[in-house]
Amino acid sequence: MTLLQVENVTKNFGSLVAVDQVSLSVAEGELRAIIGPNGAGKTTFFNMISGFFAPTRGRIVFAEKDVTGLSAAERVALGMARTFQVTEIFPELSVHGNLQIAVEVAMGYRFRPWLSRAKRRAVSERVDELVGLVGLGSKIDRLVGELSHGDQRANEIGLALALKPRLLLLDEPTAGMGDQETHEATALIQRLHREEHYTIVLIEHDMKVVFGLAEHITVLDRGALLAEGTPAEIGANQKVQAAYLGQPA
């Protein structure tokens, strides 16, 4: 089943065409990477998928529903969740506190000053599940602002997973990480895909990560679709080598 269908989307900022008639089809259960040089339009494209930018032209269909005119919040309610290039967390709270807020919102308990014992237990069980899923069990009581960048990223992914999304959008999940943190982040994404069966679309600059994770790769260049295919096909594509990998066409 096709979970996400992007049809010829274009985004203009005045006379600047940031994304030019790009289409994308993502099957349920797929792990797709979007790559391209700086200025290729990747984040703008992500912003249109997730509802932060409205496309100038084109259509976006998610779970067989046209979401082109829906807000980011409305898309979240339908099952989209996203992380950002700059980590979005509550640094003054513990890992448990961060995830508790996200779980309470996901369960519809936002702004409720009091919860029944059964509801508190359900929240606690879900928080424990998420902590284990993102590998932060030993740091559950640590302030997130004191954690390493890699652990903060894992916490942010946990916040997104609290929503039980059908589609997880990760914007440069290994940006700013060292080798060990990158390895751990890659292992987490791989586990979410292979064991938890999440559909994942990610933007990533680290080619080792991309070619190690993705089943299919979409390449953007100057706002347009340059190539699409398996890692082997993209690695052998001379246009991609010229535009992105710095090799002659």
ChimeraX attribute file (.defattr): number of C-alpha atoms within 10 A of each C-alpha:
attribute: neighborCount
match mode: 1-to-1
recipient: residues
	/A:1	9
	/A:2	14
	/A:3	18
	/A:4	21
	/A:5	20
	/A:6	21
	/A:7	16
	/A:8	17
	/A:9	23
	/A:10	23
	/A:11	23
	/A:12	13
	/A:13	9
	/A:14	7
	/A:15	6
	/A:16	8
	/A:17	16
	/A:18	20
	/A:19	27
	/A:20	22
	/A:21	16
	/A:22	18
	/A:23	17
	/A:24	14
	/A:25	13
	/A:26	20
	/A:27	14
	/A:28	17
	/A:29	18
	/A:30	20
	/A:31	24
	/A:32	24
	/A:33	25
	/A:34	23
	/A:35	25
	/A:36	25
	/A:37	17
	/A:38	13
	/A:39	13
	/A:40	21
	/A:41	23
	/A:42	26
	/A:43	19
	/A:44	20
	/A:45	25
	/A:46	21
	/A:47	17
	/A:48	22
	/A:49	26
	/A:50	24
	/A:51	22
	/A:52	15
	/A:53	17
	/A:54	22
	/A:55	22
	/A:56	15
	/A:57	14
	/A:58	17
	/A:59	20
	/A:60	25
	/A:61	17
	/A:62	21
	/A:63	17
	/A:64	12
	/A:65	12
	/A:66	13
	/A:67	19
	/A:68	22
	/A:69	14
	/A:70	15
	/A:71	15
	/A:72	21
	/A:73	14
	/A:74	14
	/A:75	18
	/A:76	21
	/A:77	14
	/A:78	17
	/A:79	16
	/A:80	24
	/A:81	25
	/A:82	23
	/A:83	20
	/A:84	17
	/A:85	16
	/A:86	12
	/A:87	18
	/A:88	14
	/A:89	18
	/A:90	18
	/A:91	15
	/A:92	13
	/A:93	16
	/A:94	20
	/A:95	30
	/A:96	23
	/A:97	19
	/A:98	22
	/A:99	29
	/A:100	21
	/A:101	18
	/A:102	22
	/A:103	27
	/A:104	23
	/A:105	15
	/A:106	19
	/A:107	14
	/A:108	10
	/A:109	16
	/A:110	12
	/A:111	8
	/A:112	9
	/A:113	6
	/A:114	9
	/A:115	12
	/A:116	8
	/A:117	9
	/A:118	9
	/A:119	14
	/A:120	14
	/A:121	12
	/A:122	15
	/A:123	22
	/A:124	17
	/A:125	13
	/A:126	17
	/A:127	26
	/A:128	17
	/A:129	14
	/A:130	23
	/A:131	22
	/A:132	14
	/A:133	18
	/A:134	23
	/A:135	16
	/A:136	20
	/A:137	15
	/A:138	9
	/A:139	15
	/A:140	20
	/A:141	13
	/A:142	16
	/A:143	18
	/A:144	25
	/A:145	16
	/A:146	13
	/A:147	16
	/A:148	12
	/A:149	18
	/A:150	22
	/A:151	21
	/A:152	22
	/A:153	27
	/A:154	24
	/A:155	29
	/A:156	25
	/A:157	28
	/A:158	26
	/A:159	28
	/A:160	23
	/A:161	25
	/A:162	23
	/A:163	21
	/A:164	17
	/A:165	19
	/A:166	20
	/A:167	26
	/A:168	24
	/A:169	24
	/A:170	22
	/A:171	22
	/A:172	19
	/A:173	28
	/A:174	24
	/A:175	17
	/A:176	13
	/A:177	16
	/A:178	11
	/A:179	10
	/A:180	10
	/A:181	17
	/A:182	19
	/A:183	14
	/A:184	18
	/A:185	22
	/A:186	19
	/A:187	14
	/A:188	17
	/A:189	22
	/A:190	19
	/A:191	15
	/A:192	18
	/A:193	18
	/A:194	14
	/A:195	9
	/A:196	12
	/A:197	15
	/A:198	22
	/A:199	22
	/A:200	26
	/A:201	23
	/A:202	24
	/A:203	24
	/A:204	21
	/A:205	17
	/A:206	15
	/A:207	12
	/A:208	11
	/A:209	18
	/A:210	21
	/A:211	17
	/A:212	12
	/A:213	20
	/A:214	20
	/A:215	15
	/A:216	21
	/A:217	26
	/A:218	22
	/A:219	22
	/A:220	27
	/A:221	21
	/A:222	18
	/A:223	22
	/A:224	21
	/A:225	20
	/A:226	16
	/A:227	17
	/A:228	18
	/A:229	15
	/A:230	15
	/A:231	19
	/A:232	12
	/A:233	14
	/A:234	19
	/A:235	16
	/A:236	11
	/A:237	15
	/A:238	15
	/A:239	17
	/A:240	25
	/A:241	15
	/A:242	12
	/A:243	18
	/A:244	17
	/A:245	14
	/A:246	11
	/A:247	11
	/A:248	10
	/A:249	10
